[in-house]
């Protein structure tokens, strides 16, 4: 059933990974910077290794898997096989964690995903869209970063409707640079297009590093300014 999401006739993993793998290599050559192509290989359990091998051979240098639908044992199998970073996404987490009397706290699921071998764990983040209390988000971040015997840390990625305008808030709440950022809407929903959306994220981070407000830094950066103008126009 899950294969219909990964391997549709009009966009097979083979074709998609070839195009995007080449795009990654081209971007690295043009910019002189390393890039990551994160390929989603979520599929039926008996096809995970095959899909992994296809994506990696075509240029994916990190992999995404919807960990809870495929199962933690499947994640463990893939983690033992792969040589590239393995990132987990959080579909189904609400079904486990939102039942008041019978559910499992999301931090338990985060810990189990870390134990299964995920290098990075995307989780419901800050803000109203994810409907997750800030305290719970912080607990999940802590489960990724705290000492846990010989188990390596997992990079926490709290996400949900993020953009250049929320980057500093996430950074301050995490309290360090040990986090990932997934600004889907902030990139693809940018009024000047995805390229400008990506540029606005980098500009916001530069402002944070330099200790300058976004409004002041945006004066010479139209991509960031467009995000600020768009937010002000919605008020």
N, C-alpha and C positions, 0 to 999 in steps of 0.2 A: 504494500500500500504506500509506503513512504517513497518508493522509487519514482512515483508520478511527480514528485516535487523536485527530484534531483535530475532525472534523465528523461525529460519530455522530448517528444519527437522533434520539436522545432528548436530545441536547445539542449543537445546531449552534453554530458560531462566531457566527452572526448573533444567535441568541437569547441565548447566553451573554454576549456582549460588550455587548448592550443592557442586560441585568440588572446586570452588574458595572460597566459604565460609569456607570450611574445610581447605583449604590451608592457608587462613588468620589466622585461629585459631592455626594451626600447627606452622606457622611462629612466632606468638606471644609467644607460649610456648617455642620454640627453642631459641629465641633471648631475651626474657624477655622485649620486647618493644611492645607498641601498634602498630597495623597495620591497614590500611584502605583498604577495598575491595570496590572499586567504580564501581557499576554496572550500565550499561546503560539500562534504562527502556523505552526509546523512543518507542512509539507505537501509535496506534489509540487512540484518546482521551478517548473513552469509555472503554479502557482496561488499562489505566494508573494505576488506583488504584489497580487492580488485579495484575499487573506486579510488582508494588511497594511491595505489601504484600508478593509475592513469593520471591523476591530478599532479602528483609529484614529478613524474617523468615529463610532463608537459610544461613544467615551470612553476607550479605552486610550491611556495617555500614555507607555508603554514596551512593548517587545515582546521575547518570549523565542523563541529558535530553537535547536533541537538541531543545532548547527553541523556536526558531523562526519557524521551520516547524510545531510543534504541536500547537503553539499559546500561547500568554501570559496568556490568561484566563485559559488554561489547566495547565500552570505552577503554577498559583495562586491556583488552585484547589489542585494540588499535594502538594504545600507548606503548605496548611492548614491541609492536612492529615498526612504528614510525621513527624516523630520524629528524623530523621537522617538528616545530612547536604545534601542540594540539590545544585548540581553544574550544571551550564548551559554551553553548547558548542555552537559554533558560526556558524554552517552551515546556509546558506542563507543570512548572513550579507552583502555580497557583492551586492546581488540583491537589497537590501534596500539602500545601502550607496554609491554605485559607480556611480550612474547616476548624472552627474554634475548639470543639471538643475531641475531634478525632484526627486532626491533621498532624503533620510533621513540620516542625519549625524550619524555615528556609535555611537557617544556618547549619542545620544537620545535613541538608541536601548539599550545601556548599562544601562542607567537610568531606562528605562521601565522594563528591566529584574530585576533590583534591586527592583523596586516597586512591581513586581510580587512575590517576595519572595525568590529569589535565594540567597543562602548563599555565593556562589562563582561563578564568571563569567569568563570563558575562552574566550579570545579575540585574534584577530590577534596581534602578538607581534612585537618585534624589528627584524630587518634584512630584507634582500631583498626578501625572499621567500613569505612573507605575503603581499608584495607590499603595505604596509601601512606606510605613513610618520610618523617619530618618534613623531612629535607634536601631531598627532592624537592618537597614542598609549598612550601618556602621558595624553591626555584629557580623554580617556576611563578609565585609572587607577584612575584619579582624581574623576570621576563620581562614582566609587566604594567606595572611601575612604572619600570624603568630607562630612561635616555635611549636613543632609537632614531631618530636623525636627526630628520626633521620629523614622524614618526608620533606622534600623540597617545597618551598613556597610556591604558590600560584599567584599570578598577577591578577588582581581584582579589576573588573571592568564594570563599574556601576553605570547603567545607561538608561536613557528614556527621554526623547525629545531634546537632545543636547545640541548645542551650537557654539559658535565663538563666544556668545553672550553668557553661556553657563560654565565655560571651562574654568574660570577662576573660582567659582563657587565650589565645583567638584574638587579642585585642587586644595582649597582651604579646608574643606570638610574631611578629605582623606588625610591631610596633614603632611604629605610628602609627595614625591614624584612617582611613587610606586603604585601607579594605577594606569589603566588603559582608558581610552575615550572613544566612544562610538557615535559621532554626530551625523547620523544618517540624514535626518531632516535638515540639519544645518549645512550639509553639503549639497544634497540633491534638491533641496527646497530653496536654495539661495536665489535671490532675484536676478543675479547676473549669471547663473548657471553653476554646475558642479565644480568646474575648475576654480571659479571665484570662491565658491564655498570652502573648498580645501584651503585656498590661500588665506581666507579669513581666519581659519583655525590657527594656522601658523602665525599669523599676525597677532592674534590674541595671546598666544603663548609668548611671543616676543615682548609684548607689553607687560605681561606678568613678570618675566625675567628681569626686565628693566625697571620694574616698580612704577610703571606709568599707567594711568587710567586708560580704559579702552577708548573713551571719548577723545582724549588728547592724542593717543597713538593713531586713531583713525583719521586724523586730519590729513595725513599724507598717504593713506592706504584706502582706496575706494572700495575694496572688497569688504573690509571691516566696517567702513562707514555705511555701506548699503545695509548690512545687518542691523546696525544701530538705528538707522532711519526706518527700516521696516518694522522694528519693534516699537518705535515711538509712534508710528502711524496706526498701530493696533490699539493704542491706549485711548 
